[in-house]
């Protein structure tokens, strides 16, 4: 069972990764592979399997919390910040540049402290990456919103639907590539 390595707080729904286009993924952050370039987050999604989520598509990380708290934290994203920031569970705020996101937590170069701080996911409410580029546009062609059983939500142009997969044009797949979403009891509803 892929959830066996999760802490008891993560088994319910998992960490939520908000993407710059408004979509979201649920899963577990994995240790980066040895050849990791630092430009993506390794994520294991119950519905999609292992993914590399580009940092350029990542807006925020919300560790396991209640849906009500999640909505309140997502509302804070409306405040456009010029730098990355982490809201700490004890009420503090660390602003600066996020240097690393891994299975153990998030490392930020804090501009007020002037040094690197590391926060475990259990120590933070949300980690937000500043928008460096314009988010990908909502597809102008006929598009679909796919809600996965793990709570992930993906919006994209439907390329084709087959017996065991939905194929979408989505920024996660990369330019001119398709994202394959398995269809069945463990993925889509």
TORFIDO-695724 format. One record per atom (N, C-alpha, C): x, y, z. Coordinates in pm, whole numbers, padded with zeros to 5 digits, always signed. Example, Ala and Ser with C-alpha at 12.3 -4.5 7.8 and 13.67 -1.06 7.14 Angstrom:
BEGIN
+01319-00569+00780
+01230-00450+00780
+01320-00330+00780
+01285-00225+00708
+01367-00106+00714
+01290+00003+00787
end
This chain:
BEGIN
+00085-00119+00000
+00000+00000+00000
+00088+00124+00000
+00066+00212-00097
+00154+00329-00112
+00140+00429+00001
+00033+00424+00080
+00017+00520+00189
+00087+00476+00316
+00145+00357+00320
+00203+00306+00443
+00319+00391+00494
+00387+00465+00406
+00500+00546+00450
+00457+00685+00499
+00330+00716+00485
+00282+00848+00526
+00262+00854+00676
+00276+00975+00732
+00243+00992+00872
+00092+00984+00886
+00042+00964+01006
-00102+00951+01025
-00177+01075+00981
-00116+01192+00988
-00183+01315+00946
-00197+01324+00794
-00115+01254+00719
-00118+01265+00574
-00204+01159+00507
-00243+01055+00578
-00311+00945+00513
-00450+00982+00465
-00512+01080+00524
-00648+01115+00488
-00656+01171+00346
-00584+01281+00317
-00593+01342+00186
-00458+01378+00128
-00359+01396+00209
-00226+01430+00159
-00206+01579+00142
-00083+01613+00116
-00044+01751+00091
-00111+01800-00038
-00149+01926-00041
-00212+01984-00160
-00111+02075-00228
-00089+02051-00357
-00002+02136-00438
-00093+02218-00528
-00091+02350-00511
-00168+02439-00596
-00082+02480-00714
-00137+02469-00833
-00064+02506-00954
-00099+02648-00996
-00012+02709-01074
-00032+02849-01115
-00155+02867-01204
-00203+02761-01268
-00322+02773-01353
-00452+02750-01276
-00443+02732-01143
-00561+02712-01061
-00592+02566-01031
-00525+02473-01096
-00546+02331-01070
-00478+02293-00938
-00507+02173-00890
-00443+02126-00768
-00416+01977-00777
-00314+01936-00706
-00274+01796-00697
-00267+01758-00550
-00302+01635-00519
-00287+01583-00384
-00185+01472-00387
-00103+01467-00284
-00006+01359-00280
+00096+01374-00171
+00204+01305-00192
+00315+01300-00098
+00440+01348-00172
+00512+01442-00112
+00639+01487-00169
+00741+01376-00146
+00812+01342-00253
+00913+01236-00246
+01053+01296-00238
+01147+01215-00193
+01288+01256-00196
+01328+01273-00342
+01399+01381-00374
+01441+01398-00514
+01542+01293-00554
+01537+01249-00681
+01636+01151-00728
+01775+01215-00732
+01877+01133-00740
+02015+01183-00738
+02044+01281-00852
+01983+01260-00968
+02008+01347-01083
+01910+01464-01089
+01847+01497-00978
+01747+01603-00972
+01810+01739-01003
+01744+01817-01088
+01797+01947-01129
+01749+02062-01041
+01662+02034-00944
+01612+02138-00855
+01501+02223-00915
+01457+02190-01035
+01355+02270-01103
+01216+02208-01098
+01202+02100-01019
+01072+02036-01008
+01058+01971-00870
+00934+01934-00839
+00903+01865-00714
+00863+01723-00750
+00921+01626-00684
+00882+01487-00703
+00760+01461-00615
+00649+01421-00679
+00523+01402-00608
+00466+01265-00641
+00415+01196-00540
+00343+01070-00561
+00196+01098-00536
+00117+01082-00640
-00027+01102-00634
-00094+00966-00638
-00193+00947-00553
-00264+00820-00552
-00332+00795-00686
-00381+00902-00750
-00454+00887-00876
-00363+00889-00999
-00251+00961-00994
-00167+00980-01112
-00032+00909-01105
+00003+00855-00990
+00133+00792-00975
+00241+00897-00946
+00365+00868-00983
+00476+00960-00959
+00481+01066-01068
+00496+01190-01025
+00501+01304-01117
+00619+01393-01080
+00670+01464-01179
+00762+01574-01154
+00685+01701-01184
+00660+01781-01081
+00583+01904-01095
+00682+02019-01109
+00688+02084-01225
+00783+02195-01243
+00758+02307-01142
+00865+02362-01087
+00850+02473-00992
+00779+02592-01058
+00801+02611-01188
+00735+02720-01259
+00585+02706-01265
+00532+02585-01242
+00387+02562-01238
+00333+02556-01095
+00423+02561-00997
+00384+02545-00857
+00360+02681-00794
+00241+02698-00738
+00206+02823-00670
+00220+02810-00519
+00173+02697-00463
+00177+02682-00317
+00167+02537-00275
+00211+02510-00153
+00199+02379-00089
+00122+02397+00040
+00019+02317+00059
-00058+02322+00183
-00054+02183+00246
+00019+02168+00358
+00018+02038+00425
-00123+02004+00473
-00145+01878+00505
-00276+01828+00550
-00339+01920+00654
-00461+01959+00628
-00538+02042+00720
-00686+02023+00689
-00772+02093+00759
-00915+02082+00733
-00952+02156+00605
-01061+02117+00539
-01104+02190+00418
-01128+02338+00445
-01183+02372+00561
-01208+02512+00596
-01077+02591+00606
-00978+02534+00673
-00848+02600+00683
-00783+02613+00547
-00797+02509+00465
-00742+02511+00329
-00799+02628+00249
-00932+02648+00256
-00995+02759+00183
-00942+02894+00230
-00925+02909+00361
-00872+03035+00416
-00728+03059+00369
-00649+02954+00368
-00510+02968+00323
-00504+03001+00174
-00589+02937+00094
-00592+02965-00050
-00633+03109-00078
-00718+03166+00006
-00760+03306-00011
-00642+03401+00007
-00543+03363+00084
-00424+03447+00106
-00339+03459-00020
-00360+03370-00116
-00283+03376-00240
-00322+03496-00326
-00435+03557-00296
-00477+03675-00372
-00381+03791-00350
-00313+03791-00235
-00214+03895-00207
-00089+03864-00288
-00066+03938-00395
+00049+03912-00482
+00177+03961-00413
+00263+03870-00380
+00389+03901-00315
+00502+03894-00417
+00604+03976-00396
+00720+03976-00484
+00820+03869-00444
+00801+03810-00325
+00894+03707-00281
+00815+03586-00231
+00886+03476-00213
+00826+03354-00159
+00800+03375-00010
+00708+03298+00045
+00684+03307+00189
+00627+03177+00244
+00650+03159+00374
+00600+03042+00446
+00528+03093+00570
+00401+03052+00587
+00328+03082+00709
+00351+02966+00804
+00408+02998+00919
+00446+02898+01017
+00327+02872+01110
+00309+02749+01152
+00192+02712+01234
+00184+02790+01364
+00298+02833+01420
+00293+02908+01546
+00255+03054+01525
+00226+03092+01399
+00182+03228+01371
+00287+03314+01304
+00408+03268+01290
+00514+03346+01228
+00507+03342+01076
+00588+03426+01015
+00595+03434+00870
+00741+03447+00830
+00783+03366+00735
+00919+03373+00683
+00908+03412+00536
+00975+03521+00496
+00973+03566+00357
+01114+03564+00301
+01124+03542+00172
+01254+03537+00107
+01246+03457-00021
+01340+03363-00037
+01346+03280-00157
+01347+03133-00115
+01248+03058-00162
+01246+02914-00136
+01355+02850-00221
+01445+02779-00155
+01560+02718-00221
+01539+02571-00253
+01462+02503-00170
+01445+02359-00188
+01312+02313-00132
+01249+02221-00206
+01128+02154-00160
+01156+02005-00173
+01152+01936-00060
+01182+01792-00063
+01087+01718+00029
+01109+01589+00044
+01024+01508+00129
+01035+01545+00276
+01141+01611+00317
+01159+01647+00457
+01106+01786+00492
+01082+01870+00391
+01030+02004+00418
+01075+02104+00315
+01070+02231+00355
+01100+02341+00265
+01213+02426+00324
+01311+02460+00241
+01423+02545+00282
+01402+02682+00218
+01408+02787+00301
+01391+02923+00253
+01508+03009+00299
+01558+03093+00210
+01659+03194+00245
+01578+03312+00298
+01570+03325+00431
+01486+03427+00492
+01554+03563+00481
+01483+03659+00422
+01543+03792+00398
+01557+03873+00526
+01476+03847+00627
+01489+03922+00753
+01599+03865+00841
+01609+03733+00847
+01710+03667+00930
+01845+03667+00860
+01843+03661+00726
+01967+03660+00650
+02034+03525+00645
+01959+03419+00671
+02015+03285+00662
+01907+03188+00618
+01949+03064+00591
+01856+02961+00548
+01783+02901+00667
+01652+02886+00652
+01570+02821+00753
+01502+02701+00688
+01490+02592+00763
+01424+02473+00713
+01299+02448+00796
+01187+02427+00727
+01061+02400+00795
+01007+02265+00750
+00979+02178+00846
+00911+02051+00816
+00766+02085+00782
+00701+01997+00709
+00561+02022+00670
+00471+02032+00792
+00507+01966+00900
+00427+01973+01023
+00442+02108+01093
+00541+02188+01054
+00565+02319+01116
+00503+02435+01040
+00446+02408+00923
+00396+02519+00842
+00250+02498+00802
+00183+02611+00775
+00046+02607+00724
+00045+02611+00572
+00135+02692+00515
+00140+02706+00369
+00279+02756+00329
+00326+02711+00214
+00448+02763+00153
+00407+02816+00016
+00439+02941-00013
+00394+03006-00137
+00515+03050-00218
+00511+03017-00347
+00615+03062-00439
+00563+03183-00516
+00643+03286-00522
+00605+03407-00596
+00590+03372-00744
+00496+03438-00809
+00478+03416-00953
+00591+03485-01027
+00668+03409-01103
+00777+03465-01182
+00731+03497-01324
+00638+03418-01373
+00584+03436-01508
+00432+03440-01498
+00370+03478-01607
+00225+03472-01613
+00182+03326-01607
+00075+03297-01529
+00028+03158-01525
-00021+03112-01662
-00016+02982-01688
-00069+02933-01815
-00215+02974-01830
-00252+03012-01950
-00388+03057-01975
-00484+02938-01968
-00608+02967-01930
-00712+02865-01935
-00730+02829-02082
-00742+02702-02112
-00755+02663-02252
-00871+02736-02320
-00847+02784-02442
-00953+02854-02516
-01039+02755-02594
-00984+02638-02623
-01060+02534-02692
-01153+02467-02590
-01237+02382-02639
-01324+02305-02551
-01236+02230-02451
-01261+02251-02324
-01179+02186-02224
-01265+02117-02119
-01202+02033-02041
-01271+01957-01937
-01200+01980-01804
-01275+01963-01698
-01220+01963-01563
-01233+01821-01511
-01120+01762-01476
-01119+01624-01427
-01093+01629-01276
-01188+01575-01202
-01175+01565-01056
-01140+01420-01023
-01026+01404-00960
-00977+01270-00930
-01017+01229-00789
-01025+01100-00764
-01073+01052-00635
-00982+01092-00519
-00857+01126-00545
-00769+01169-00437
-00784+01317-00405
-00873+01388-00477
-00895+01530-00453
-00823+01621-00552
-00741+01565-00639
-00673+01645-00741
-00776+01695-00842
-00749+01814-00898
-00835+01873-01000
-00746+01922-01113
-00773+01876-01236
-00694+01914-01353
-00787+01965-01463
-00747+02077-01524
-00823+02136-01634
-00736+02131-01759
-00792+02083-01868
-00715+02077-01991
-00802+02049-02110
-00740+02055-02226
-00810+02025-02349
-00811+01873-02365
-00930+01818-02383
-00944+01674-02401
-00892+01636-02539
-00791+01550-02542
-00738+01502-02668
-00814+01376-02712
-00826+01283-02616
-00903+01162-02646
-00937+01090-02516
-01037+01007-02527
-01082+00924-02416
-01075+00780-02462
-01000+00700-02389
-00989+00559-02422
-01045+00476-02307
-01049+00348-02327
-01107+00257-02229
-01046+00275-02089
-00914+00287-02081
-00852+00297-01950
-00778+00427-01923
-00796+00531-02005
-00726+00657-01978
-00794+00775-02048
-00779+00891-01984
-00818+01019-02043
-00687+01088-02080
-00678+01144-02200
-00558+01213-02244
-00590+01362-02257
-00518+01443-02177
-00539+01588-02175
-00415+01662-02219
-00436+01774-02283
-00327+01870-02304
-00324+01953-02177
-00213+01942-02104
-00202+02008-01974
-00058+02051-01953
-00035+02166-01888
+00103+02212-01865
+00192+02111-01792
+00135+02023-01710
+00217+01922-01641
+00285+01826-01739
+00223+01803-01852
+00279+01709-01950
+00391+01773-02030
+00394+01904-02039
+00493+01973-02121
+00434+02011-02255
+00507+02094-02326
+00460+02144-02456
+00446+02029-02556
+00332+02028-02623
+00302+01929-02727
+00303+01784-02678
+00280+01764-02548
+00270+01629-02493
+00135+01616-02424
+00096+01492-02397
-00032+01466-02335
-00014+01408-02195
-00103+01448-02106
-00107+01392-01972
-00207+01277-01974
-00161+01160-01934
-00246+01041-01930
-00301+01025-01789
-00434+01023-01778
-00500+01006-01649
-00571+00870-01651
-00527+00776-01567
-00591+00645-01567
-00738+00655-01527
-00822+00578-01590
-00964+00573-01557
-00989+00443-01485
-01062+00451-01377
-01094+00330-01301
-01127+00367-01160
-01143+00269-01076
-01187+00293-00940
-01085+00373-00858
-00958+00373-00896
-00858+00443-00816
-00825+00582-00865
-00877+00625-00979
-00835+00754-01033
-00948+00853-01048
-01033+00836-01147
-01133+00935-01181
-01270+00897-01127
-01349+01000-01108
-01489+00976-01074
-01575+01063-01160
end
